[in-house]
């Protein structure tokens, strides 16, 4: 099956993939999707923290509730 017209495929290698990053820590390089968030979680957990000062748990829960309310309002249900 081909790609729909008007779309294109992008190569976005994971930042932690040594083949894609020449073995260097390239946290600021594009291509890892949510790599900034993943690195932040990694660093916080490694340092013994269970919550982020950037995105506290209460804020994450608030965002999840807003997204859920939106899904209910538009009738979106996951299988």
Secondary structure, 3 states (H helix, E strand, C coil): CCCCCCCCCCCCCCCCCHHHHCCCCCCCCCCCCCHHHHHHHHHHHHCCCCCCCCCCHHHHHHHHHHHHHHHHHHCCCCC
